[in-house]
Amino acid sequence: MMKKVLLCVLALLPLAAHAGKITISNPEEQELKGGKRLCIYESSLYLFTLVTRSQSCPYSKTFDSSDSEK
């Protein structure tokens, strides 16, 4: 019985990865006009962009997976 439950949980993991929140680290950074910075957070499944006035992008950021640009 335990093996069946574990198998079901493992089978559903890919679905869980596509819903909810995702944290991505180490963004690519591009300097924009006016002192703004473009932060590009990308994984194999998701792409998020953030424009900030900060001198550097946050190292890691949590996004809602439904907002992905991919």
C-alpha positions in Angstrom: 0.0 0.0 0.0 2.8 2.4 0.9 4.5 1.8 -2.5 1.3 2.7 -4.3 0.9 6.0 -2.3 4.5 6.9 -2.9 4.1 6.1 -6.6 1.0 8.3 -6.9 2.8 11.2 -5.1 5.8 10.9 -7.4 3.5 10.8 -10.5 1.9 14.1 -9.4 5.1 16.0 -8.7 5.4 17.4 -12.3 1.9 18.8 -12.0 2.7 20.5 -8.7 5.7 22.1 -10.3 3.5 23.9 -12.8 1.2 25.4 -10.2 1.7 28.0 -7.5 4.9 29.8 -6.7 8.4 29.3 -8.0 11.7 30.8 -6.8 14.4 31.5 -9.3 18.0 32.7 -8.5 20.9 34.3 -10.3 19.2 36.5 -12.9 20.7 38.0 -16.0 20.9 41.8 -15.7 20.8 44.5 -18.4 21.2 48.2 -17.8 18.4 50.3 -19.2 18.0 54.0 -19.8 17.1 56.3 -16.9 19.0 54.2 -14.3 16.7 51.3 -14.5 17.8 47.6 -14.7 16.1 44.7 -16.4 16.3 41.5 -14.4 15.7 38.2 -16.3 14.9 35.1 -14.3 14.8 32.0 -16.3 14.5 28.2 -15.7 13.9 25.4 -18.1 10.2 25.9 -17.7 9.7 29.5 -16.8 10.8 33.0 -17.8 10.1 36.2 -15.7 11.3 39.7 -16.2 11.5 42.5 -13.6 12.4 46.2 -14.1 13.9 47.9 -11.1 15.5 51.2 -10.2 17.9 49.3 -7.9 21.6 49.1 -8.8 21.4 45.3 -8.9 18.7 42.7 -9.3 17.6 40.7 -6.3 19.6 37.4 -6.3 16.5 35.3 -5.9 12.8 36.2 -6.5 9.6 34.2 -6.0 7.0 34.4 -8.8 3.5 33.1 -9.4 4.1 30.3 -12.0 0.9 31.4 -13.9 2.6 34.7 -14.8 5.4 33.1 -16.7 6.3 34.5 -20.1 7.2 31.1 -21.6 
